[in-house]
Amino acid sequence: MNAPSAPAPAERKAVSLVRLRAMLAAGEKVAMLTAYDASFARAADDAGVDCLLVGDSLGMVVQGGTSTVPVTLDEVAYHVRCVARGRRHAWLIADLPFGSYEESRAGAALQRGARPRGCPDGQARGRLGGGDGAVSHPARHRRL
């Protein structure tokens, strides 16, 4: 007797914010990986990863820097576009790099409403913002 196989990647539904909340409420584990390019995003998505994060860690991992501090919002936006082209189902989250947000909540809300050049709306569905761990809700702010 054969065990049921996992659904083929084409059969899997796109992960939504509603689905993520339901998973967390039910105590299900959520698989999240950092991705910086289309091919890794596709491989992770095809493996069933629920969320892909484009983080400012790209400054060290991809660019070979010794810190994440020099990473710009435009550089993160470039990698968001790359990952967005590779993913099919995973929820895509972008990190706000150091210095691209304000210390106050009002300033952060203004910054979250801004969109980097060349990054069309709808590619990143959430943003991680700074030291308070805030996640910008996609319905309240324009997306990366």
Residue, then its C-alpha position, 0 to 999 in steps of 0.5 A: m500500500n502506498a502512502p498518499s503523496a504530497p500535493a504537486p506544487a501546481e495543486r497547492k494554493a497560495v498562502s494568504l494572511v488568513r491561512l497564516r493566522a489560521m495556522l498559528a491559531a491551530g498551533e501549526k508550524v509555519a516554514m519560513l526561509t530567507a530568499y534573495d533570488a528567483s531560483f532559490a525562491r522557486a525551489a523553496d516554494d516547490a518544497g512547500v515553504d509557507c513564507l519567504l523573507v527578503g531580509d537586509s541580511l542580503g548585505m552580508v550573505v549576497q553582497g559580502g559585507t560585514s554588516t546589514v547597515p549599508v543595505t538600502l531600501d532600493e536594494v531590498a526592493y530589487h531582491v523582492r522583485c527577484v523572489a516575487r518572480g520565482r515564488r508561486h504560493a509562498w507569502l512574501i515578506a520584506d525587511l525594512p533595512f536599517g535607517s529606512y524607518e523612523e523611530s516614532r510609530a507615526g514616522a514608521a507608518l509614513q515610511r511603510g506607505a512609501r514604495p521604493r523605485g521600480c518595485p510595483d505594488g503587490q510583490a511583498r505582502g508584508r514588511l518587517g519594520g525595525g526594532d519593535g518587530a512591527v509587521s506592517h499589515p498589507a491592507r493598511h499600507r501600500r506594499l513594496 
